[in-house]
Amino acid sequence: MSELLFQPRLQVLASQEDVARQAAALLEARIRQGAARVLGLATGRTPLRVYALLSEAVRDGRLSLAGISTFNLDEYAGLSPDHPGSYRSYMNRHLFAGSDVDLARTHVPDGLAADPVAAGRDYEARIKAAGGIDLQLLGIGQNGHIGFNEPGSPFDSRTRMVPLAASTRAANAGDFPGGTVPERAITMGIGTILEAREIVLLACGPAKAEAVAAMIDGPVGPACPASALRLHPRVTVLCDAEAAARVARPG
Ligand SMILES: O=P(O)(O)OC[C@H]1O[C@](O)(CO)[C@@H](O)[C@@H]1O
């Protein structure tokens, strides 16, 4: 890689609860400053507590999401918004329903799109029309994926339909009790993610240790999609001690 590389700001916290509190505090601060009018949101287990804390802040009148637009990273192909395993239903359940966000300003890729190429283009156009993403929240897969950009995804990829790795489908099987995890998804591309003005990645637990080390200390390249974040000047990585255990020089 010949591009200029940056070092993400790595904060190692004692517990998953501390990671969630720090992330929620950072998001709240940016929203109050008007520096997060357009939020990029992630799903999965890691941000659940963050969303609970944000909902609590809205309920207590300390925070408002009323003027905020949101764009989720990804959605499973073939799932309707009301399918309990869909990321639209996840967002409604864990954040939107318990907050004052205007649902018309919330966006999740269309898992049922008949023409995924057009749907990807449309999603990118909607992000652009909103003024671009101010702050993108991310998790990380055990194989280093961000969004559903699996290893091998080009760094200039845009919102598109992708096949899911067998390990990703196995990791997310718990969201589909008695059913099968979809084989494909529509995800923002790595190029889309890198256009966010600020990025905050959360990683917790020992299963993420290898991916976090590869992201921070390994080669920058498509073998580890999260390593693309070292091409971005404003990335904060919030980890618990277990997820940071294999980083060469934890912060
Ligand atoms: O937080 P979890 O559940 O470990 O998921 C990590 C990442 O994997 C995904 O859930 C996709 O598998 C992403 O949306 C998420 O960022």
The ligand as an SDF file (V2000), in Angstrom:
LIG
                    3D

 16 16  0  0  0  0  0  0  0  0999 V2000
  -21.3100   -7.4350   17.1510 O   0  0  0  0  0  0  0  0  0  0  0  0
  -21.2950   -8.7990   16.5800 P   0  0  0  0  0  0  0  0  0  0  0  0
  -22.6070   -9.4970   16.7420 O   0  0  0  0  0  0  0  0  0  0  0  0
  -20.1390   -9.6050   17.0150 O   0  0  0  0  0  0  0  0  0  0  0  0
  -21.1510   -8.6080   15.0150 O   0  0  0  0  0  0  0  0  0  0  0  0
  -20.0200   -8.0240   14.4630 C   0  0  0  0  0  0  0  0  0  0  0  0
  -20.3060   -7.6050   13.0640 C   0  0  0  0  0  0  0  0  0  0  0  0
  -20.9210   -8.6490   12.3830 O   0  0  0  0  0  0  0  0  0  0  0  0
  -22.1300   -8.2380   11.8010 C   0  0  0  0  0  0  0  0  0  0  0  0
  -23.1840   -8.5020   12.6770 O   0  0  0  0  0  0  0  0  0  0  0  0
  -22.3280   -8.9600   10.5420 C   0  0  0  0  0  0  0  0  0  0  0  0
  -22.0230  -10.2890   10.7740 O   0  0  0  0  0  0  0  0  0  0  0  0
  -21.9450   -6.7850   11.6370 C   0  0  0  0  0  0  0  0  0  0  0  0
  -23.1300   -6.1440   11.3910 O   0  0  0  0  0  0  0  0  0  0  0  0
  -21.2640   -6.4730   12.9260 C   0  0  0  0  0  0  0  0  0  0  0  0
  -20.6410   -5.2620   12.8960 O   0  0  0  0  0  0  0  0  0  0  0  0
  1  2  2  0
  2  3  1  0
  2  4  1  0
  2  5  1  0
  5  6  1  0
  6  7  1  0
  7  8  1  0
  7 15  1  0
  8  9  1  0
  9 10  1  0
  9 11  1  0
  9 13  1  0
 11 12  1  0
 13 14  1  0
 13 15  1  0
 15 16  1  0
M  END
$$$$
